[in-house]
Amino acid sequence: MPGRYGGRERRQGSGRPERRGGPGGHREQPEIRGRRDDARLAEELRRMDGSSYGRYKSLTGDWSFPDFTLTVERVQSDPFAPPSRVAVRIPAEVAELPDSAWHAPVRRRATADYLVRRAYRELKGARLRIDSGGQEVLDRAACQIRDGEVLLRLGIEMPGHGRRIDGRTAERELCERLPDMVDALRWPSLDDAEATAFADTVEDTCALRGKLAELGLVAFVADGSVLPRRSGVSDLPMQGSAVPFRSPETLRATVELPHAGEVSGLGIPEGITLIVGGGFHGKSTLLHALERGVYDHVPGDGREFVVSRADAVKIRAEEGRQVERTDISAFVRNLPTGADTSDFSTENASGSTSQAANIAEALEAGSRTLLIDEDTTATNLMIRDARMQRLVHGDREPLTPFVDLVRPLRRDHGVSTVLVMGGSGDYFDVADQVIMLDGYRPYDVTERARELASERTDADFAAPADRVIDARSVDATARGRSRIKRRDMDVLTFGENEIDVRNLAQLVDPGQIIGVGLAMRLLAEDGLLGGGRTLTQALDALEERLGDDGVTALGRGYAGDYVLPRRQEIAAALNRLRTLRVLRSG
């Protein structure tokens, strides 16, 4: 029987009598035939009350409600397994979203994010769960809008008493709480002004980020922004004692935004920017805000108009990481081991070689803005002062410090660097502008820094060699099945491998980690890593493949929450895959 909004009813199972199977004695459940609407679902759940837990599997498929279609996509095998997955499709004529809320891709993403946060509030205390995210507005699978239709993906812990079905609670969740949530998401039920302002803010942020290049800026921090966070474990804005940001006049820029109008703030120019100041005065806080400036933020976050170039990457040392055939010769030459640093591999990188690889790989992924905090770098790759050079002569030192390469990076390759430095004045010699943080307030001290600077001879920086990846080494399968999971924000499980992603500072949402794994799978299985493409070309092809579909193009066969990641984090995780093989470097 056709569903009201879902089209032809999905046929599930074989229709044969249920039989026992598996060590737990679970049975293959026959499909529920005939009418599949909300009344029938409620009836079936009441009938199931007290039955063995496996009987829930018979619910798989489409159920037609008066205002939406519920699809039960996957049912957990027992009460202790990962939650079941359901999807809710709300037709355009029911959702009644105005064209202005979804017609443009930016507003579509913003409205979807607003809806998922509203759904989260409506489901508070329910067994139904929806991935609502944190302070960033991201393209997430939990809510997608297509031609005014709203598709929601949720998890639900199917209720039970031990291994027996709690049908009455399941009925309340699916037949009462869920319709109430859907009704709350219809545009007439929403706060029109709030929903519109949410999308306006995101559209303004994107417009601001889009203006950076034409203004010759790599980042912008609006006056009045609140950069400090509530605590080390909370990304919410600090309240009360937070000092609102105020730009120095000499670096103040003003931009015109579609909805907010004129906005003024600190414009960080292209080139080499040094952020200095005493301890605990806000240097790292500013850099952290710039790291997150590659993403849009929810209204009220305090960083709505703190934006960075979309390709900006945080660079750090990462002792112990894998490096596979990466050209780090600009930084490291003449190793005592005789290893070829233009085609460098190691299972256990040092602080300096890992940081050199991170820079080379960021450039390979297309980044032209580097964000660096001295606190998380390898000191010997950052500086070599005059006295150390006199003691350890150049022919005995294989490292070329970053201070000698940062200007050639800018001059020859168009790479800008924003660097927090509190312990060395060597970078005064190469900085285009110097910003001092004093009590969380920025001051332009460029002229004073130049008075203290000395002449410095730059080294050469040759662009790292391109690499071609063996797609066969990027395998998402384990025991014949695709296996992509995460452990907190630390580890991506990809097939038989575990990838350490702790040090990828711009992974800000758990769903992005799954998204990275799905993107790696797509790169390998859809042939984007093949055909002699370099990794850079493969990432370009991936972005083209995702196109307007965005995150939904990643999730083939994946029943769970995931978020669209940036190409920079996809490449970074790929480079940390222990089985990775490079076919050609150079």
KELO-346387 format. One line per 5 residues: number of its first residue (from 1); their letters; for each residue x, y, z of C-alpha. Coordinates in pm, whole numbers, padded with zeros to 5 digits. Example, Ala and Ser with C-alpha at 12.3 -4.5 7.8 and 13.67 -1.06 7.14 Angstrom:
% residues 2
1) as) 01230,-00450,00780 ~ 01367,-00106,00714
% end
This chain:
% residues 586
1) mpgry) 00000,00000,00000 ~ 00142,00343,-00088 ~ 00237,00567,00204 ~ 00083,00910,00217 ~ 00413,01089,00157
6) ggrer) 00661,00807,00127 ~ 00558,00660,-00209 ~ 00545,00283,-00253 ~ 00579,00091,00071 ~ 00923,-00060,00128
11) rqgsg) 00924,-00436,00147 ~ 01134,-00567,00434 ~ 01244,-00925,00489 ~ 01122,-01235,00309 ~ 00775,-01267,00457
16) rperr) 00861,-01618,00578 ~ 00778,-01724,00934 ~ 01029,-01600,01190 ~ 01306,-01841,01284 ~ 01566,-01850,01553
21) ggpgg) 01919,-01745,01470 ~ 02240,-01625,01628 ~ 02383,-01692,01968 ~ 02130,-01471,02142 ~ 01836,-01660,02000
26) hreqp) 01711,-01355,01802 ~ 01460,-01422,01531 ~ 01417,-01287,01182 ~ 01094,-01097,01212 ~ 00833,-01104,00932
31) eirgr) 00743,-00773,00779 ~ 00425,-00599,00888 ~ 00199,-00617,00585 ~ -00099,-00409,00482 ~ -00177,-00066,00617
36) rddar) 00131,00109,00762 ~ 00015,00435,00912 ~ 00043,00598,01254 ~ -00263,00417,01393 ~ -00127,00081,01280
41) laeel) 00214,00162,01429 ~ 00058,00244,01765 ~ -00143,-00076,01749 ~ 00163,-00288,01667 ~ 00366,-00133,01951
46) rrmdg) 00091,-00210,02201 ~ 00076,-00568,02075 ~ 00454,-00602,02111 ~ 00454,-00500,02475 ~ 00630,-00775,02669
51) ssygr) 00750,-00960,02358 ~ 01113,-01050,02296 ~ 01325,-00748,02202 ~ 01402,-00877,01853 ~ 01042,-00825,01747
56) ykslt) 01116,-00452,01714 ~ 01292,-00535,01385 ~ 00955,-00591,01219 ~ 00902,-00214,01234 ~ 01168,-00152,00967
61) gdwsf) 01037,00049,00674 ~ 00806,00344,00609 ~ 00514,00456,00824 ~ 00274,00720,00698 ~ 00163,00987,00948
66) pdftl) -00086,01264,00861 ~ 00192,01526,00829 ~ 00510,01327,00769 ~ 00664,00993,00682 ~ 00860,00801,00945
71) tverv) 01120,00557,00816 ~ 01265,00306,01057 ~ 01607,00253,00898 ~ 01787,00030,01146 ~ 01674,-00139,01466
76) qsdpf) 01919,-00224,01743 ~ 01960,-00592,01823 ~ 01924,-00553,02198 ~ 01881,-00278,02459 ~ 02258,-00242,02500
81) appsr) 02344,-00200,02130 ~ 02390,00139,01960 ~ 02058,00323,01924 ~ 01817,00250,01643 ~ 01799,00498,01355
86) vavri) 01491,00664,01211 ~ 01429,00933,00951 ~ 01144,01182,00932 ~ 01044,01340,00602 ~ 00827,01651,00630
91) paeva) 00678,01757,00293 ~ 00725,02115,00180 ~ 00353,02187,00204 ~ 00359,02085,00571 ~ 00687,02250,00669
96) elpds) 00577,02578,00499 ~ 00931,02715,00491 ~ 00947,03043,00298 ~ 01173,03041,-00009 ~ 01400,03292,00165
101) awhap) 01478,03031,00432 ~ 01621,02768,00197 ~ 01667,02889,-00160 ~ 02032,02999,-00120 ~ 02274,02724,-00006
106) vrrra) 02403,02932,00288 ~ 02055,03005,00419 ~ 01950,02645,00363 ~ 02234,02524,00584 ~ 02156,02790,00845
111) tadyl) 01783,02711,00855 ~ 01854,02338,00880 ~ 02087,02409,01173 ~ 01819,02624,01339 ~ 01559,02350,01295
116) vrray) 01780,02079,01441 ~ 01848,02293,01749 ~ 01475,02351,01789 ~ 01414,01977,01755 ~ 01676,01911,02023
121) relkg) 01491,02139,02265 ~ 01157,01977,02185 ~ 01299,01628,02250 ~ 01450,01711,02588 ~ 01382,01418,02819
126) arlri) 01280,01189,02532 ~ 01448,00871,02414 ~ 01468,01022,02069 ~ 01801,01194,02006 ~ 01907,01437,01735
131) dsggq) 02257,01563,01658 ~ 02228,01937,01726 ~ 02597,02026,01740 ~ 02776,02294,01940 ~ 02859,02658,01868
136) evldr) 02938,02607,01500 ~ 02682,02606,01219 ~ 02781,02304,01009 ~ 02636,02097,00727 ~ 02513,01794,00921
141) aacqi) 02318,01487,00814 ~ 02075,01532,01105 ~ 01873,01790,00910 ~ 01866,01858,00539 ~ 01632,02076,00334
146) rdgev) 01561,02003,-00032 ~ 01309,02212,-00228 ~ 01140,02309,00096 ~ 01109,01951,00221 ~ 01271,01879,00557
151) llrlg) 01452,01550,00624 ~ 01550,01472,00984 ~ 01765,01180,01098 ~ 01743,01072,01460 ~ 01851,00800,01696
156) iempg) 01623,00628,01944 ~ 01695,00387,02226 ~ 01408,00147,02178 ~ 01263,00098,02527 ~ 01262,-00234,02700
161) hgrri) 01227,-00410,03032 ~ 01546,-00611,03019 ~ 01521,-00797,02689 ~ 01147,-00752,02665 ~ 00978,-00475,02465
166) dgrta) 00830,-00178,02650 ~ 00567,-00113,02385 ~ 00376,00156,02573 ~ 00685,00377,02607 ~ 00777,00315,02244
171) erelc) 00428,00421,02143 ~ 00460,00748,02337 ~ 00798,00819,02177 ~ 00709,00745,01816 ~ 00338,00824,01806
176) erlpd) 00320,01122,02045 ~ 00660,01285,02104 ~ 00766,01260,01742 ~ 00450,01421,01594 ~ 00474,01697,01856
181) mvdal) 00831,01766,01746 ~ 00730,01777,01381 ~ 00451,02023,01458 ~ 00699,02245,01647 ~ 00925,02257,01339
186) rwpsl) 00662,02389,01100 ~ 00741,02749,01009 ~ 00410,02886,01152 ~ 00512,02732,01488 ~ 00856,02893,01487
191) ddaea) 00963,03236,01601 ~ 00983,03390,01254 ~ 01207,03680,01361 ~ 01449,03451,01549 ~ 01475,03198,01266
196) tafad) 01529,03473,01008 ~ 01791,03647,01224 ~ 01974,03316,01265 ~ 02003,03272,00888 ~ 02088,03642,00843
201) tvedt) 02381,03609,01084 ~ 02522,03306,00904 ~ 02479,03475,00567 ~ 02663,03782,00699 ~ 02947,03566,00831
206) calrg) 02989,03394,00495 ~ 02979,03729,00317 ~ 03248,03861,00551 ~ 03472,03560,00493 ~ 03418,03599,00121
211) klael) 03541,03960,00134 ~ 03873,03880,00303 ~ 04068,03812,-00016 ~ 03953,04127,-00195 ~ 04041,04330,00116
216) glvaf) 04387,04171,00133 ~ 04310,04016,00472 ~ 04354,03666,00612 ~ 04127,03722,00913 ~ 03889,03971,01072
221) vadgs) 03783,04014,01435 ~ 03484,04243,01485 ~ 03485,04504,01756 ~ 03273,04389,02049 ~ 03346,04021,01992
226) vlprr) 03381,03802,02300 ~ 03673,03567,02245 ~ 03729,03398,02585 ~ 03533,03082,02650 ~ 03355,02990,02972
231) sgvsd) 03607,02721,03066 ~ 03853,02475,02920 ~ 03571,02225,02872 ~ 03300,02467,02759 ~ 03291,02644,02424
236) lpmqg) 03022,02882,02542 ~ 03121,03250,02571 ~ 03261,03377,02899 ~ 03013,03595,03080 ~ 03060,03892,03309
241) savpf) 03437,03935,03320 ~ 03505,03892,02947 ~ 03671,04194,02784 ~ 03498,04286,02456 ~ 03742,04300,02167
246) rspet) 03849,04642,02044 ~ 04072,04682,01738 ~ 04366,04922,01720 ~ 04291,05213,01488 ~ 04591,05144,01264
251) lratv) 04464,04796,01179 ~ 04091,04869,01185 ~ 03891,04770,00880 ~ 03525,04836,00801 ~ 03309,04607,00589
256) elpha) 02953,04632,00465 ~ 02747,04319,00529 ~ 02407,04229,00377 ~ 02211,04240,00703 ~ 02432,04384,00979
261) gevsg) 02542,04679,00767 ~ 02878,04836,00852 ~ 03096,04627,01084 ~ 03439,04742,01204 ~ 03717,04539,01358
266) lgipe) 04073,04416,01339 ~ 04174,04326,00986 ~ 04479,04097,00985 ~ 04656,04161,00654 ~ 04811,03901,00430
271) gitli) 05175,03839,00509 ~ 05345,03758,00836 ~ 05162,03864,01151 ~ 05318,03825,01492 ~ 05099,03817,01803
276) vgggf) 05300,03895,02116 ~ 05240,03984,02480 ~ 05286,03861,02832 ~ 05151,03535,02966 ~ 04772,03514,03020
281) hgkst) 04703,03836,02824 ~ 04503,03670,02545 ~ 04750,03569,02270 ~ 04642,03207,02246 ~ 04278,03305,02299
286) llhal) 04295,03523,01989 ~ 04463,03250,01785 ~ 04207,02995,01904 ~ 03929,03225,01783 ~ 04103,03249,01445
291) ergvy) 04127,02867,01428 ~ 03751,02848,01472 ~ 03701,03141,01234 ~ 03693,02896,00943 ~ 03342,02807,01067
296) dhvpg) 03023,03007,01114 ~ 02890,03048,01468 ~ 02545,03067,01621 ~ 02408,03408,01722 ~ 02515,03493,02076
301) dgref) 02840,03298,02056 ~ 03049,03616,02067 ~ 03254,03509,01763 ~ 02987,03557,01496 ~ 03206,03802,01306
306) vvsra) 03542,03644,01381 ~ 03639,03492,01048 ~ 03950,03346,00886 ~ 04023,03237,00533 ~ 03842,02911,00468
311) davki) 04172,02730,00409 ~ 04344,02840,00733 ~ 04516,02553,00916 ~ 04654,02529,01268 ~ 05009,02389,01259
316) raeeg) 05178,02216,01551 ~ 05445,01961,01631 ~ 05310,01608,01671 ~ 05575,01377,01801 ~ 05515,01010,01719
321) rqver) 05291,01054,01417 ~ 05324,00859,01094 ~ 05474,01035,00790 ~ 05456,00869,00449 ~ 05678,00988,00163
326) tdisa) 05639,01360,00234 ~ 05879,01622,00103 ~ 06020,01805,00408 ~ 06349,01898,00243 ~ 06288,02272,00281
331) fvrnl) 06308,02224,00659 ~ 06532,01921,00700 ~ 06842,01826,00501 ~ 07141,01597,00540 ~ 07002,01373,00814
336) ptgad) 07273,01170,00993 ~ 07081,00855,00896 ~ 07114,00945,00528 ~ 06734,00943,00480 ~ 06607,01130,00175
341) tsdfs) 06408,01421,00320 ~ 06251,01501,-00017 ~ 06076,01162,00012 ~ 06063,01120,00387 ~ 05886,00840,00574
346) tenas) 05879,00741,00939 ~ 05658,00551,01179 ~ 05760,00776,01467 ~ 05825,01137,01372 ~ 06014,01373,01600
351) gstsq) 05871,01708,01699 ~ 06062,01889,01423 ~ 05999,01639,01142 ~ 05631,01610,01234 ~ 05586,01986,01225
356) aania) 05770,02008,00894 ~ 05543,01735,00753 ~ 05233,01910,00886 ~ 05328,02228,00700 ~ 05411,02044,00377
361) ealea) 05086,01845,00392 ~ 04879,02157,00466 ~ 05022,02321,00153 ~ 04947,02005,-00044 ~ 04585,02019,00075
366) gsrtl) 04554,02373,-00059 ~ 04608,02586,00252 ~ 04763,02927,00211 ~ 04710,03052,00567 ~ 04905,02900,00857
371) lided) 04817,02956,01223 ~ 05096,02872,01468 ~ 05131,02898,01847 ~ 05486,02863,01976 ~ 05357,02669,02278
376) ttatn) 05272,02370,02056 ~ 05571,02380,01822 ~ 05914,02222,01806 ~ 06148,02498,01926 ~ 06441,02379,01716
381) lmird) 06231,02411,01401 ~ 06116,02761,01490 ~ 06438,02945,01581 ~ 06819,02918,01607 ~ 06965,03221,01775
386) armqr) 07307,03364,01689 ~ 07492,03208,01982 ~ 07364,02860,01901 ~ 07465,02907,01538 ~ 07816,03001,01647
391) lvhgd) 07840,02691,01864 ~ 07671,02443,01625 ~ 07783,02533,01273 ~ 07543,02510,00979 ~ 07710,02200,00831
396) replt) 07628,02012,01152 ~ 07266,02132,01179 ~ 07022,01966,00935 ~ 06729,02191,01032 ~ 06639,02517,00859
401) pfvdl) 06430,02711,01110 ~ 06088,02840,01015 ~ 06202,03197,01082 ~ 06428,03169,00775 ~ 06151,03025,00558
406) vrplr) 05842,03224,00650 ~ 05922,03512,00415 ~ 05999,03288,00112 ~ 05672,03107,00185 ~ 05492,03437,00154
411) rdhgv) 05694,03583,-00131 ~ 05717,03276,-00356 ~ 05405,03078,-00268 ~ 05151,03331,-00136 ~ 05135,03169,00209
416) stvlv) 05048,03396,00502 ~ 05134,03311,00861 ~ 04979,03426,01189 ~ 05217,03336,01470 ~ 05183,03363,01847
421) mggsg) 05529,03420,01993 ~ 05606,03516,02350 ~ 05961,03395,02406 ~ 06174,03510,02113 ~ 06224,03838,01932
426) dyfdv) 06380,03673,01623 ~ 06049,03695,01439 ~ 06057,04076,01466 ~ 06309,04053,01181 ~ 06054,03900,00942
431) adqvi) 05714,04024,01062 ~ 05500,04250,00844 ~ 05289,04350,01142 ~ 05314,04290,01517 ~ 05009,04292,01744
436) mldgy) 05058,04299,02120 ~ 04788,04169,02355 ~ 04772,04349,02688 ~ 04484,04257,02916 ~ 04302,04103,02617
441) rpydv) 04327,04435,02428 ~ 04527,04442,02102 ~ 04779,04715,02020 ~ 04969,04769,01698 ~ 05338,04769,01796
446) terar) 05478,04712,01449 ~ 05694,05024,01440 ~ 05846,04956,01781 ~ 05922,04595,01679 ~ 06095,04715,01362
451) elase) 06322,04935,01570 ~ 06434,04618,01750 ~ 06467,04406,01436 ~ 06786,04296,01267 ~ 06872,04205,00909
456) rtdad) 06819,03836,00832 ~ 06910,03623,00533 ~ 06625,03402,00413 ~ 06661,03044,00299 ~ 06490,02906,-00012
461) faapa) 06156,02729,00004 ~ 06082,02494,-00282 ~ 05721,02379,-00307 ~ 05682,02025,-00163 ~ 05655,01748,-00420
466) drvid) 05309,01626,-00520 ~ 05211,01276,-00412 ~ 04991,01008,-00568 ~ 04810,00783,-00317 ~ 04750,00410,-00365
471) arsvd) 04373,00380,-00321 ~ 04410,00015,-00217 ~ 04588,00128,00099 ~ 04280,00329,00203 ~ 04044,00050,00302
476) atarg) 03738,00114,00519 ~ 03641,-00253,00549 ~ 03687,-00484,00844 ~ 03568,-00844,00826 ~ 03406,-00772,00494
481) rsrik) 03201,-00472,00614 ~ 03255,-00099,00611 ~ 03371,00008,00956 ~ 03383,00378,01039 ~ 03353,00478,01405
486) rrdmd) 03499,00728,01644 ~ 03618,00723,02002 ~ 03538,01057,02159 ~ 03728,01331,01972 ~ 04052,01132,01977
491) vltfg) 04036,00837,01741 ~ 03881,00759,01404 ~ 03838,00387,01346 ~ 03869,00327,00973 ~ 03843,-00035,00871
496) eneid) 04110,-00223,01063 ~ 04298,00097,01153 ~ 04277,00353,01428 ~ 04376,00708,01329 ~ 04487,00946,01601
501) vrnla) 04309,01277,01536 ~ 04365,01439,01876 ~ 04597,01702,01737 ~ 04372,01815,01453 ~ 04262,02130,01634
506) qlvdp) 04004,02231,01375 ~ 03795,01917,01417 ~ 03535,02079,01641 ~ 03238,01842,01620 ~ 03223,01465,01677
511) gqiig) 03027,01425,01356 ~ 03316,01571,01158 ~ 03532,01274,01257 ~ 03278,01035,01105 ~ 03252,01269,00806
516) vglam) 03629,01246,00757 ~ 03608,00867,00754 ~ 03320,00869,00507 ~ 03512,01112,00283 ~ 03820,00887,00291
521) rllae) 03602,00591,00196 ~ 03449,00785,-00093 ~ 03793,00893,-00217 ~ 03910,00532,-00229 ~ 03598,00344,-00337
526) dgllg) 03482,00590,-00603 ~ 03819,00603,-00775 ~ 03899,00963,-00688 ~ 04245,00858,-00565 ~ 04304,00661,-00883
531) ggrtl) 04390,00752,-01239 ~ 04725,00901,-01146 ~ 04563,01193,-00964 ~ 04775,01368,-00706 ~ 04627,01405,-00359
536) tqald) 04557,01771,-00431 ~ 04367,01678,-00747 ~ 04179,01403,-00562 ~ 04061,01654,-00301 ~ 03951,01888,-00579
541) aleer) 03755,01601,-00736 ~ 03596,01520,-00401 ~ 03474,01877,-00355 ~ 03330,01869,-00706 ~ 03160,01536,-00637
546) lgddg) 03000,01668,-00318 ~ 02872,01974,-00505 ~ 02534,02101,-00392 ~ 02448,01775,-00213 ~ 02714,01843,00050
551) vtalg) 02708,01612,00346 ~ 02443,01374,00213 ~ 02676,01266,-00069 ~ 02909,01115,00193 ~ 02670,00891,00380
556) rgyag) 02610,00603,00140 ~ 02491,00313,00354 ~ 02585,00483,00680 ~ 02313,00493,00946 ~ 02438,00744,01201
561) dyvlp) 02527,01106,01262 ~ 02792,01274,01051 ~ 02900,01623,00950 ~ 03069,01760,00639 ~ 03442,01813,00714
566) rrqei) 03690,02043,00541 ~ 03935,01906,00287 ~ 04219,02004,00519 ~ 04107,01764,00794 ~ 04031,01490,00540
571) aaaln) 04387,01514,00410 ~ 04530,01532,00762 ~ 04353,01213,00871 ~ 04453,01037,00550 ~ 04815,01127,00616
576) rlrtl) 04791,00968,00962 ~ 04655,00638,00829 ~ 04919,00377,00918 ~ 04849,00165,00609 ~ 04879,00461,00368
581) rvlrs) 05100,00395,00067 ~ 05225,00660,-00174 ~ 05278,00544,-00532 ~ 05472,00847,-00642 ~ 05627,01147,-00473
586) g) 05769,01419,-00692
% end
